[in-house]
Amino acid sequence: MAGSQSSSPNSNSTWSLKENKMFEEALAYYGEGTPNLWDKVSSAMGGIKSAEEVRCHYEDLVDDVKMIESGRVTYPKYKTQGFWTRG
């Protein structure tokens, strides 16, 4: 898995797995409601993403979660064996 491409019309930013992890850790550290959150997360990421890119990435993730929770995203049908399957 290489990374993720932002689907926001305001951002063409590609995020690597490492950048996503840094984003998640910084967001968890500061938490929602922190003043200047996007600037702080950007800074915690070493400035490799701007505050605007961080904000857009967060909004894309929130939109994705809303789509999943509303049932508008179908679950993949994995072919697996073992503990999680019966028979």
C-alpha positions in Angstrom: 0.0 0.0 0.0 1.7 3.2 -1.2 -0.3 6.0 0.4 -3.5 8.0 -0.2 -4.5 10.7 -2.6 -6.7 13.4 -1.2 -10.1 13.6 -3.0 -10.8 17.1 -2.0 -11.2 19.5 -4.9 -8.9 21.9 -2.9 -6.0 19.5 -2.6 -4.0 17.4 -5.0 -1.7 16.3 -2.2 -0.5 12.7 -2.0 0.1 11.3 1.5 2.5 8.4 2.2 1.9 5.9 4.9 4.5 7.6 7.0 2.8 11.0 6.6 -0.6 9.5 7.4 0.9 8.0 10.6 2.5 11.3 11.6 -0.8 13.1 10.9 -2.8 10.6 13.0 -0.3 10.8 15.9 -0.2 14.6 15.9 -4.0 14.8 15.7 -4.4 12.3 18.6 -1.8 14.3 20.6 -3.4 17.7 20.2 -7.1 16.6 19.8 -10.0 18.4 18.2 -10.8 21.8 19.6 -7.1 22.8 20.0 -6.5 26.4 18.9 -4.5 26.6 15.7 -4.9 22.8 15.4 -3.9 22.6 11.7 -0.8 24.7 12.2 0.2 22.6 15.2 -0.3 19.3 13.3 1.6 20.6 10.3 4.5 21.7 12.6 4.5 18.3 14.3 4.8 16.7 10.9 8.0 18.8 10.3 6.2 21.1 7.9 6.1 18.6 5.1 2.4 19.3 4.7 0.9 22.8 5.0 -1.8 23.6 7.6 -4.2 23.8 4.6 -3.2 20.4 3.3 -3.6 19.0 6.9 -7.1 20.5 7.2 -8.2 19.2 3.8 -6.9 15.7 4.6 -8.8 15.7 7.9 -12.0 16.9 6.1 -11.6 14.1 3.5 -11.3 11.5 6.3 -14.4 12.8 8.0 -16.3 12.7 4.8 -15.1 9.1 4.2 -16.3 8.0 7.7 -19.7 9.6 7.1 -20.1 7.7 3.9 -19.1 4.4 5.5 -21.4 5.0 8.5 -24.4 5.9 6.2 -24.0 2.7 4.3 -23.1 4.3 1.0 -19.8 2.4 0.8 -20.0 -1.3 0.2 -17.8 -3.7 2.1 -15.4 -5.7 0.0 -16.0 -9.4 -0.2 -12.7 -11.0 0.9 -12.0 -14.6 0.2 -10.3 -15.7 3.5 -9.8 -18.8 5.4 -9.2 -19.4 9.0 -10.4 -18.0 12.2 -12.8 -15.4 10.7 -14.6 -17.8 8.3 -16.9 -20.7 9.1 -16.8 -24.0 7.3 
